[in-house]
Amino acid sequence: MNKPQSFFHLHLISDATGETLLAAGRAASAQYKDARAIEHIYPLIRTEKQLMKVFEDIEEEPGIVLYTVVDQNLARMIDSRCAMLGLPYVSVLEPVLSVFQSYLGTPAGRRVGAQHVLDAEYFRRIDALNFTMEHDDGQLPSDIEDADIVLIGISRTSKTPTSIYLANRGIKTANIPIVLGVPLPESLTYAKKPLIVGLIATAERISQVRQNRLLGTTVGFDAQNYIDRATITEELAYARQICTRHSWPMIDVSRRSIEETAAAIVALRNKTR
């Protein structure tokens, strides 16, 4: 018998964007299937006045407090206030910084938002994102050689979201749909630089996703054929044949998140370099 789902408040205080905290909080929350976090995110908290307003909210809806704050005075305020309220609290980066300091023999620079500086890496990610958006769904196949990775697959194998995720890591990613009986662009067949990866899934999974996407389809669209499992099985067989013929690796995305699929692709890329 399934337990009823419970809820708890999760307060995330950051002096930057809060992305690090959000990722850490969600990773921990995901381990508790019967408890769901109600997230309260407080980004760009850099003054005592801002922090006091945050604690007014926390007092109204108490819960777990996670924070990443560089200013040690603000950090001590968070610790003391949480202790006074009897709330659990963790400075998420502090244990990691302690390990770095111990190993490197020097204290951290304590720069707010240091991971978000406008450096060469940042502009590389922006360039990759622009490239990926321009090469979504088979667009501009003539310069596919400029891509780092090309994802191919039938409709609803998560090509676009995976491409965007990879682009956010600075990897220029194009994606090209596989349509039953339609040949892929010649430029892809002769491409030497990019890693070409086929994304596949079970017919059941693709049919389920396609059913959820039928709203808003155009007039005359053959919805029944689109979600028919026999047709999808035929499409998948065609996709597998193409990948096998060209020795392109395939990844089954049926039970993978976008992040897990992207990680598998990056691992493949590292092996082939």
N, C-alpha and C positions, 0 to 999 in steps of 0.2 A: 504494500500500500504506500503510495507516494505521500510524503509529508507536505503539509500546506506551506507555500512559500512565505518566508518572512522578509521583512524589509529593515534596512538600517541606513543611517545617514553617514556619508563619507565626505569629509571636508578636505579639500585640496588647496593649500595656500602656497602660492609661488610668487617670487619677485620677477619672473619672466613670463613666458607664455603658458606654462602649466602642462605642456605636452609630456614631459618626463613623468610628472606625478600621475597624470591621467593613465599613461601606459602601465605604470607600476600598480596603481590602484585597481585597474581593470584586470590585470594579470592575477592579482591576489584574489579579487572577488570571484573570478571565474572558477576558482577551486571549490566554491561553496554553492552547489546547485540549488540548495533549498533556501538560500538567502540572497536577496537582491539589493545592491547598493543604490541609494538615492544620492546622486553625485551633486556636490556643491563646489563649484570651481571659482577660486578667487585669484585671477592672474594680476601681475604687475603691482603686487603689494610691496611698497618700498618705504612707507612712513609709519610712524606710530599711530597717527590718526586713522590711516587706512586700516591698520591692523585692529584697532579698537572697534571699528565698524564691523569687521569680519566676526569678531567675537560676540558682538550683539546677535548676529545671525546664528552663531554656533550655540549660544545659550538657549535660543528658542527651539533649536532642533539638534540636540547633542548627539554626538557619534564619534567615530574614529577620525583623528586628525593626522593627515600626512602633509609634510611641508618640505619645500626646497627654498631656503632663504639664505643668501650669502652674508648679509649683515648680522653679525653675532649678537648685537643688542636686540634686534628683532627676534632672533632665534631664541634667546633667553626669555623674552617676553612670552613667546608662544609656549615654551616649556612650562614656565611658572603658572601661566593662566590655565593651561590644560590640567596641570597638577591640582590647582585650586578647585577646578570644576570636576575633578575625578575622571577625566577623559583620557583614553589611551592616545598616545601621540608618537610619531616617528619622524625624524629628520632623514628623509630617504637617501640623500646623497652623502651624508656624514660618514657612515661606515665605509663607503667606497673611497671617499677622500682620505680617510685614515689609513687605509691599505696603501693607497698611492703614496701618501706622505711617508709612510714607514719604508716602502721599497725604494722610493726615489730620493729620500733623505732631505726633502725640502717641502715646506708647506704650500698649499694651493694658493693661486693668485687671488681667489675670491672675486672673480669678475661676474657681474650679473649678466645672464643671457649670453655667456661666452660661446655657446654652441650655435648662436644665431648671427654671428658676425658676417658682414658682407665681403667675404673673401672669395678666392678663386673657386673653392669648392661650392660655395653658394651659387655662383653664376653658372657653374657647370651643371648643377641640378636644374636651374631655370632653363638653360639651353636644352637639356635632355627633355624637359617637360614640353617645351615648344615643339621640338622634333616629334615627340610622341603624339601630341594632339594633331599635328599636321599629317601624320601617317597612321591615323586610326581607321580601322575597317577597310583596309586595302587602298587608301588614298596615296597618291604619289609613289607608285611602285618603281618608277624609273630610277630613283636614287636610294633604293633599298640597301645598297652597298655601304651607305653611311651609317646604317643602324649597328648597334652593338648586339641586339637581340631581336629576332623576329618570331612572333607567336602566331601559329596557325591553328585553326580548329573550326568545327562547325558552329552554328549559332548557339549561343548560351553556354559556352565553355569558359566564361570569365576572362576573355582575351583583353577587353578594354580596361577593366579595373586592375588587372594584373599588370598591364602595360604602364598605367599611371603610377602604380605603386613602385615599380622598378624605376620609372623616370624620376620619382622623388628621391631616389638613391643615386641619381646622376647617371643612369644607364639609358641610353637612347634606345627606345623600344618601339618597333612597328608591329602592327598586327594585321593579318590577312585572313578573311573568312574562307573556309572550304565549303563550296557549294557542289552538291552532287552532280557529277558529269561536267563540271566547268573546270577547265585547266587553270592552274595557278600561273601568275605572271612569269614570263621567261626570265625576267631579271632576278627572281627569287631562285630559280633553278641554277643559275650561274653565279650566284653570290658567293664570295669566298670569305669575307670578313665576319659577317654576323653569325652568331649561334642561332640556328633555326630549331624551334621546339614545337612539337605538336601537343595541343591540349585536348584530352579526351575525357569522357565520363561515361557512366552507365546510361543506357537508354531511359531507365526509370527516372534517374536524376534529371536528365535534360528535359524529359517530358514534363516533369513536375515544375521546373523553372519556367519552361515555355508557357505552361498553363497560367502561371502567375503574371505573365507579361502580355497576355492577349488583349487587355484593355487598351484602347487607343490605337489599335491597328487600323490600317486603311481599308476602305471599301473594296471588296473583291478579293481580300486576302483569304487564302485557303487555311483557315484555322485548324480544321480537322486533320489535314495532312501534316501541318506543322507540329502537332503534338502527338501524332500517331507513332507508337513505339516501334512498329515494324519499319516505318519509313526512317525513323531516327537510327535504328540498328543498321540500316543500309547506308545512311550517311556516315556513321561511325566506321563501318567497314571500309568505305571509300577513303576516309581520312587516314585510317591505319595503313592502307595499301600505299598511299602517297608517301607517308613517313618511312615505311619499310623500304620502298623503292629507292629513296634518297639517303637512307641511313640516318634519318633525323630522329633524335630521341623524343619519346612521348612521356607525358606526365598525366596520370589520372587525377582529375580534380574533384572527383565525386564527393570525397569526404575531407577535402582540404580547404582551409580558409585561404583567402587571397595572400595573406602573409606567408603561409606555409608553402603555397605554390611558388611564390616569388623566391623564397629561401632555397627551394629545390632547384629552381632555374639558375640562381646565382652559384650554387654548388656545382652544377653542370658546367657553367661558364668557367669557373676556376679550374676545373679538371682539364678543359680543352685549351686553355691558354698556353 
